[in-house]
Amino acid sequence: MIGFRWAVSCLCVGFYLSAFSSSATAQSIAQSTSKFAVQGPAEDSGYAVIRDALNRPCLDADAISRRQTVNPDMVDHIVSIKNNCSKLIAVKVCYFKTDACKSFNLGGYQRHDVLLGAMSKVYQFRYSILQR
């Protein structure tokens, strides 16, 4: 009877360990095949930030890198900027400390997605935002 209990407990532990290892493997596969990589905040450009009446920044920016469907080695760098104020703001988004920029006007309470560039196997990028 003791041998039977020992065999059953070992069998249960074995099922638990195999389930744990397969879920860990599934999580690692899901992380490695993700199509998006969220980037950090914009770098300080050294210029004044436009603010609203409550002294909050008018622009809110998010950035991602996204693999292309046809060629997964090519990665698009996308910056999404939202204007939380009522005034028109001239925006210039650049790769950090470079002249590779995109300029546009962003109306009040609007959002604009900018394809900053595409590079081969470059998943992390730094960017800065200039506003007038």
C-alpha positions, 0 to 999 in steps of 0.5 A: 500500500505504501508503494502505491501511495508513493507511485501516485504522489510521484505521478502527480508531481510529474504531471505538475512539473510537465504542466509547469514546464510546458506553460513556461515554454508557451510563455517564452514562445509567445514573448519571442513571437510578439509583433510589437515592442513598446519603446520608452518615453521620448528623450529630452529635446532641450526645448520648451514643452507646451503646456495647458492651463493646469501646467500639464504637457499638451502632447502625449507620446507612445512608440512601438517597433513593429515587425513587417508581415512580408519580411519579419527582419524589417522593423517599423518604428512608429511614434503615436502622438496625441494633442490633449490641448485645444491649440494647433501644435507644430510637431517634429519627431526625430531619431534621437540626436539625428536629422532623420525627422518627420514634421507635421501639424497636430490639431487640437485633441487629435492623434497622429501616428508617424512612421519614423523609419524602418530598419533591419533587426533594430527593435529598440530605438530612441526618439525626441519630440520638438514642439512649437 
